[in-house]
Amino acid sequence: MTDAWILATTPELTMLTATLILAFVLIFLPAAGRTMANGIGWNAGPRDGVPARPGVVTERLERAQANMWETLPLFIGAVLIAHVTGEEGPLTFWGTQAFFWARLVYIPLYALGVPFVRSVVWLIAMGGLIAIFAAILT
């Protein structure tokens, strides 16, 4: 028997896995807020009609989720390209770390409406993505 069952064989793939789990959790955060605003019957039903406004925190979580979806395909592709081409190293290690941890911190900052700091944290995540791109291209 081989160790093929272990998905995360490198730190970069471990961070990719953690980021995908974070993205999965981020599906449920705004969904819970919408369910609280509209009731379980609305959530379980066909969702016809205009739903009630879910509240400012839920709307922020929806925007945080949309923001994650914008960059997640780039992150997934970059990490997999670096892995397949054997370009993993310090840039990809720190890039994946920066992306994951910044995205994790970004969610509560966005939900709480923290200005400026949230944008800096987003830039850190983008810096991590750029580091992975740089590793691939150099």
N, C-alpha and C positions, 0 to 999 in steps of 0.2 A: 504494500500500500504506500502511496506517495503522499506528500504533503499538499497535493493539489487542492484539497478542501479548504486550505487556508487562503482566504481572499487577499488579505493585506500582507504581502510578503516584503514590502519595503515601507519605510516611513511615509513616502509619498502616497502609496496606495492606501495606507492606514488613514491618512488625512483625507483622501478622496472618499473613503468609506464613511468617515466621521461627518464629512460635509454632506454626503447624500442622506445620512440619518438626520442631520440638522434640517435639510430641505424637507424631508418627510414630516418631521415634527412641525415645521412651519406651515404645512398644509392644515393642520388641526387647530392652530392658535386662532386665526381669524374665523375658521368654521365654527369654533365654540362660541365666539362672540356673536356670530350671525344667528346661531341656534338660540342663544340666550335672548336675543332681541325679538326673534320671530316665533319661538317655541319649537318643541320637538315635533309637533304635527306638521309644521311647515317644512322642517328639515327632512322628515320622512316622506312627505308628500311630493306632488309634482312641481311644487314651487311656482304655481301659476299666480299671476297678479304681481303687484308691486310690493316687495318686502319692506318692512319697517327699516328705518335707518339704524344701523347696528351700533352706533356710538363711535366716538372719536378714536378710542384706543383700537377698536376692531378695524376701523378704516385705516389707521396707521399700520396695523399688522398686515392688512391686505396690500398696502403699498410696499412694505418691507418684503413681503412674499414675491410680489411682482419684480422688485429689484433683484431678488435672489435668482429668479428665473432668467433674468437678462444676462447674468454673468455665469450661471452654473454650466451651461453647455461649453462655454469657453474654457472654464476650469477643468471640466471633465476631459475635453479634448486635449488640452495642453498636458495634463498629468499623464494621460495614456500615451501620447506621442513621446513624451520624455521617457516613459518606462520602456516602451517598445524599441525605441532607438538607442537605449542605453545611455541617455544623457542625464540620468539622475546624479545629483551631486549637491554641493552646498547651496547653489541657487534654487534648485527645485525643493530641497529640504526646507529651507527658510521661506521660500515662496508659498509652499502648501501650508506651512504653519501659520504664516501671516494671514493668508486668505481665510482659513478656517476660524482662527481665534477672532479675527476682526469681524467676520460675519456673525459669529456667536454673540459678540458684544453689541453689534449693530442692532440686533432685534430689540432688546429692551430699550436701547437709546432711542430708537425710532418710536416704539410704543409709548414711551414717556414724553416724547416731543422735545428731546434735548437738541437744541440747535448747535451748529458749529462743530461740537465734539463728534456728533454723529457723522458729519461730513469728513472729518479727519479720519475717523475709523474706517469709513468707506474707502478713502484714499489709501489707507494701509492695505486693505484687501486688494485693491487694484494694483498696488505696488507688488504684492505677492504674485499676482497673476503675471505682471510684467517680468518679474524675476524668472518665472517658469518659461515664458516666451524667450527670454534672453538665453537661458540654458539650452534651449532647443536650437536657437539660431547661431550660437557661437561655437 
